[in-house]
């Protein structure tokens, strides 16, 4: 441990003690990322294996039918786990809330220093999943999908960019940062293939267009 970092720990620990709070300190680390999606070639194969059909109805959908964010460990829920994973130099308090750090949003290339400026995006939105087959799942299956850390389904991004995406599929919305669109399409197909969700014709065409240029 460097002398600078050791002094930083001492100062922060002392400050926490004076404030009567506990702070969980983490050493500086390189920015992590969601699980690596399949290659473009594999994504093209997966896309061909997905069932193509017209999108289903949103009737009956609500976010509450996809319980999130689930507790992952101790006081840490899925959102806090992703904030820690996708950020740099993230420090969390005793409740596992991110109190400092930086987050780079792959969707738009912006960097943020407040967790409140960052949303955790569901790569395949919950409403899109509902219309693509999740309406027939159990609540337990939908909860697993909404908190899936093993697939490239969750990513920390700029909040208003995530809100502009809403529940749109790649025929309707792609990241404004064009350099990320290939990865985005690979992630989307990877998730849909893993969860056996369907694609509609326009969505499939849009994904093929992106993947063919990867």
N, C-alpha and C positions, 0 to 999 in steps of 0.2 A: 504494500500500500504506500502511495506517495505521501510525502510530508504535507503537501497542500491538501490532499483529500482527507488525510487524518485530522488536520486542523479543522477542516470543514465539518467533519463528523462531530468533533468536539463542540464546535460552536452551535450546530443545529441541535445536538442532544441537550446541551445546556439550555438553549432557548425553549425546547420542548418541555424540559423539566420545570422551568420557571412558569410556563403557560399551563402546566398541569395536564399536558397532553402527551400522547405517545406518537412518535414519528418512525416509520419504517424507512430506512435509508438504503438506497441501492447504489452500487458503484456505477460510474459512467459505462454505458454499453453502446455498441453500434445499433442503429435502428434495425429492428426485426421486420417481419413481414408475414402476411397470411401464408398458410401452407402453399407450396409451389403447385400451380395447376399443371395439368398434363401439357405436353408439347402441342404445337399447332397441328402437327400431323395426326397425333392421337385425337385431338379435339375434332378434327375433320371426320375421323372415323366414328367417334362418339356421336357427333351430330347426325351422321347417317343412320345411326342405330336408334335415335330417339323417335318416339311415335309422333307423327305429324297429324294434328287435328285442330279443328277450330277451338278457340279459347272458350272455356266454360264461363258460366255466370258468376257474378260476384255476390249473388243472393246468399245471405246467411253469413257472409264474411264479417269478421271483426278481429282486431289485433289480439283481443283477449283469448281467442281460440288458439293462439300461438304463444303460450306463456313464456315470458322473458322479462328481465334477465335472470337466469337461474343462478343460484349459489354454486360456485365451482370449488372453492376451498376456503374454510374459515369464514371471514367476512367478505371475501372477494366474489363478486358476481361476474357474469360473462362480459358485461361492458367494461368493467375495470381490468379484467384479464386482457382484453383486446387493446385497451388504452396502454397498458404496460408493454404488451408485446410489440405494438406498432410504433411506440414512441421512442424518444432518445432521452437518456438521463431522467427517466420518470421516477419521482418519489411519491410514495403513498402514505397516507396517515393510518392510524390504527383501525379505521373503518374501511381501509383499502381504497379510499378515494384518492385520485391523482391530484396532488397539490402543486406539483411543478413538473416541468419537462417540456419537450417540444414535439410536435407532430407534423410530419410532411404528408400532405394530401396528394396521393397519386392522381386523383381525378382532375385536379386543376393546377397542381404545382405550387400551392400555397403552403406556408409553414406557420404553425400556430403555437403559442406558448401558454394557452389556457385551455384546459380540457373542455370547458363549456362551449368553445368554438368548434368542437369536433363531435361529429355523429359517428356511431357505429352503423355502417350500411350493411344491410342484408343484400348480398350480391344479387340473388334472386329474391325480389321483394316478397313479403308475406302474402300480399294480395295476389301477386302474379302466381305464386305457388298454389294458392287456393284455386285459381282459375285453371291451373295446369295439372290438377290431380290431388292436391292436398285436402280438398274439401271432403274426400273420402277417407282420410286418415283418422286415426285416433288422436285424442288430445296429447297423449304421450309422444306420439310420432311427430306431431306438430311442434311440441316443446323441444324435442331433440333437434329438429330442423332449425328452429329459431335461435338455438344456442350452439350450433355446430362449429366446434373449433378444429375439427379434424379435416374438414374440407375447406376450400377457399371461398367460404360463404360470408365471412365477416371481415370488414376492413374499416379502419379509422379514416375518415375523410372530412373535408370542410362541411360544416352543417348545412349551409344554404345550398351547396351544390347537391348534397344528398337529398335535400327537400325538392330541388328542381327535378331530380330523377323520379321521385315519388315511387309509383308502382309500375313504371313503364319498362317495356322490354327493349332489346337492342334495335328493333325496327323503329322505335319511337325516341330512344335516348341512348347516346353514347358519351363517354367522358369528354369534356371539352379539351382536355390535354390529349391530342391525337396520338402521341407517342405511347400512351398506355392502352390504346384500344385493342391491340392484339392480345395483351395479357388479360384484359377485361373479357374479351370473347372466350378465351381459353378457360377462364374461371367460371364464366356463366355456363358453358357447355359441360364442364367438369361437374359442377354442382347438379345440374339438371339430370345428367346421366347417372350420377351416384344415387340420386333420390328418385329416379325413374319418373320424372315429370315430363309432360308433353311439350311440344313446340307448335306454334301455328305457322302458316306458310310464310307470312311476311317476316316473322322473327327468324325463321330458318334461313331465308334468303339474305337477310341482313348479316347474320352470323357467318354464312358462307362467304359473303363479300369481304368481311374483315379477315377471316382466317386464310382466305386465298392470297392475301397480301402480307401475311406474316412471314 
